[in-house]
Amino acid sequence: MDEAIRTAWELWEAREVTRILPSPDVLPRTLDLMATLGLGRKRILDTALAATLELAGVQRLATFNPGDFAIFPFLEIVSTPVNSGPRLV
């Protein structure tokens, strides 16, 4: 867990990363997506992330879990092999 937290901080602080924070519109869009797509409570975090990306104009997402985001038609999913992990310089 310590390594995951350390990696998350490194990514958050990386110069190449553009930080996207949720706007006040994220919750209504999240709930709309959940209702429209018939998603349950176990999908709220993925849906909130997708809504945040959509509202920020992000169209492509690289993820280790492409199946979690395939349902969102506004996202192009870039599948990342599980064993590749983030490489920070």
Residue frames relative to the residue before (quaternion, step in Angstrom):
aa qw qx qy qz dx dy dz
M 1.0000 0.0000 0.0000 0.0000 0.00 0.00 0.00
D 0.6212 0.5527 -0.3507 0.4310 3.58 0.98 -0.77
E 0.6485 0.5152 -0.3215 0.4591 3.57 1.00 -0.80
A 0.6395 0.5211 -0.3249 0.4625 3.60 0.99 -0.79
I 0.6598 0.4933 -0.3066 0.4768 3.58 0.95 -0.82
R 0.6405 0.5191 -0.3170 0.4689 3.57 0.97 -0.84
T 0.6541 0.5053 -0.3084 0.4709 3.60 0.97 -0.86
A 0.6350 0.5304 -0.3269 0.4568 3.58 0.98 -0.83
W 0.6582 0.4939 -0.3101 0.4761 3.61 0.95 -0.83
E 0.6436 0.5214 -0.3294 0.4532 3.60 0.95 -0.82
L 0.6606 0.4893 -0.3087 0.4784 3.57 0.97 -0.82
W 0.6426 0.5366 -0.3195 0.4438 3.59 0.96 -0.88
E 0.7577 0.3893 -0.1949 0.4862 3.57 0.98 -0.86
A 0.4554 0.7041 -0.4468 0.3118 3.62 1.24 -0.13
R 0.5522 -0.6404 0.4406 0.3012 3.53 -1.01 0.90
E 0.6790 0.5165 -0.2808 0.4397 3.59 1.09 -0.74
V 0.6204 0.5713 -0.3274 0.4261 3.59 1.26 -0.29
T 0.2135 -0.7284 0.6364 0.1368 3.53 -1.01 0.89
R 0.3085 -0.7718 0.5295 0.1694 3.58 -0.56 1.13
I 0.0884 -0.7717 0.6295 0.0205 3.51 -0.94 0.98
L 0.0954 -0.8028 0.5882 0.0221 3.55 -0.62 1.14
P 0.5837 -0.5949 0.4121 0.3682 3.60 -1.09 0.63
S 0.2998 -0.7191 0.6000 0.1816 3.54 -1.10 0.79
P 0.6807 -0.4709 0.3460 0.4418 3.62 -1.22 0.12
D 0.6293 0.5582 -0.3322 0.4267 3.61 1.19 -0.40
V 0.5067 0.6902 -0.4115 0.3125 3.60 1.24 -0.32
L 0.6695 0.5058 -0.3298 0.4326 3.62 0.79 -0.85
P 0.6716 0.4677 -0.3314 0.4694 3.65 0.77 -0.81
R 0.6589 0.4961 -0.3183 0.4674 3.61 0.97 -0.80
T 0.6141 0.5467 -0.3409 0.4559 3.59 1.03 -0.76
L 0.6903 0.4729 -0.2789 0.4713 3.57 0.85 -0.97
D 0.6205 0.5350 -0.3327 0.4670 3.58 1.07 -0.73
L 0.6606 0.4986 -0.3036 0.4721 3.59 0.92 -0.90
M 0.6530 0.5189 -0.3220 0.4479 3.57 0.92 -0.86
A 0.6740 0.4822 -0.2932 0.4767 3.58 0.96 -0.85
T 0.6798 0.5061 -0.2860 0.4471 3.58 0.88 -0.97
L 0.7658 0.3651 -0.1850 0.4960 3.58 0.93 -0.92
G 0.4435 -0.7256 0.4298 0.3035 3.59 1.30 -0.02
L 0.3443 0.7564 -0.4849 0.2724 3.56 1.04 0.79
G 0.3748 -0.7344 0.5292 0.2001 3.56 -1.13 0.70
R 0.7744 -0.4025 0.2523 0.4178 3.52 -1.37 0.10
K 0.6277 0.5496 -0.3454 0.4298 3.61 1.10 -0.52
R 0.6828 0.4704 -0.2797 0.4840 3.58 1.27 -0.19
I 0.4036 0.7662 -0.4487 0.2210 3.61 1.24 -0.02
L 0.6726 0.4992 -0.3262 0.4382 3.63 0.90 -0.77
D 0.6465 0.4934 -0.3201 0.4859 3.60 0.96 -0.81
T 0.6606 0.5085 -0.3068 0.4592 3.57 0.99 -0.85
A 0.6381 0.5118 -0.3262 0.4738 3.60 1.01 -0.75
L 0.6329 0.5079 -0.3321 0.4808 3.59 1.02 -0.73
A 0.6538 0.5076 -0.3143 0.4648 3.58 0.90 -0.88
A 0.6534 0.5057 -0.3123 0.4688 3.60 0.96 -0.85
T 0.6315 0.5303 -0.3289 0.4602 3.59 0.99 -0.82
L 0.6692 0.4951 -0.2949 0.4691 3.57 0.92 -0.91
E 0.6485 0.5254 -0.3209 0.4478 3.57 0.91 -0.91
L 0.7040 0.4701 -0.2725 0.4573 3.58 0.82 -0.96
A 0.6685 0.4723 -0.2916 0.4949 3.58 1.22 -0.47
G 0.5459 -0.6491 0.3843 0.3646 3.58 1.28 -0.02
V 0.4346 0.6801 -0.4730 0.3533 3.58 1.24 0.28
Q 0.1668 -0.8242 0.5380 0.0587 3.56 -0.80 1.02
R 0.7613 0.2941 -0.1567 0.5562 3.60 1.23 -0.35
L 0.0698 -0.7979 0.5987 -0.0005 3.55 -1.00 0.94
A 0.2087 -0.7392 0.6273 0.1284 3.57 -0.89 0.98
T 0.0994 0.8118 -0.5616 0.1252 3.56 -0.74 1.07
F 0.4722 -0.6352 0.5328 0.2994 3.53 -1.28 0.49
N 0.7464 0.3371 -0.1759 0.5461 3.60 1.29 -0.33
P 0.0861 -0.8537 0.5108 0.0535 3.60 0.53 1.11
G 0.6112 0.5799 -0.3526 0.4073 3.59 1.05 -0.65
D 0.6135 0.5720 -0.3418 0.4239 3.57 1.15 -0.59
F 0.7834 0.3354 -0.1517 0.5008 3.58 1.12 -0.62
A 0.4397 0.7279 -0.4373 0.2926 3.59 1.27 -0.14
I 0.6220 0.5820 -0.3329 0.4044 3.60 1.11 -0.59
F 0.6497 0.5193 -0.3184 0.4547 3.60 1.18 -0.46
P 0.3350 -0.8090 0.4466 0.1837 3.59 -0.22 1.27
F 0.6589 0.5286 -0.3076 0.4380 3.59 1.15 -0.44
L 0.6764 0.4627 -0.2932 0.4924 3.60 1.28 -0.07
E 0.2537 -0.6942 0.6506 0.1745 3.52 -1.08 0.84
I 0.2349 -0.8012 0.5391 0.1107 3.57 -0.65 1.10
V 0.1471 -0.7448 0.6474 0.0676 3.52 -0.95 1.01
S 0.2646 -0.7887 0.5393 0.1306 3.54 -0.44 1.25
T 0.1638 -0.7772 0.6045 0.0609 3.53 -0.90 1.03
P 0.4767 -0.6725 0.4704 0.3150 3.63 -0.73 0.93
V 0.5703 -0.6394 0.4024 0.3225 3.57 -0.90 0.95
N 0.7306 0.4450 -0.2588 0.4485 3.60 0.87 -0.84
S 0.5467 0.6346 -0.4108 0.3599 3.62 1.18 -0.09
G 0.1122 -0.8446 0.5162 0.0869 3.61 1.03 -0.69
P 0.6160 -0.5450 0.4008 0.4036 3.58 -1.23 0.25
R 0.1880 -0.7563 0.6187 0.0992 3.54 -1.06 0.79
L 0.0527 -0.8119 0.5814 -0.0079 3.55 -0.46 1.18
V 0.2703 -0.7637 0.5687 0.1422 3.54 -0.99 0.86
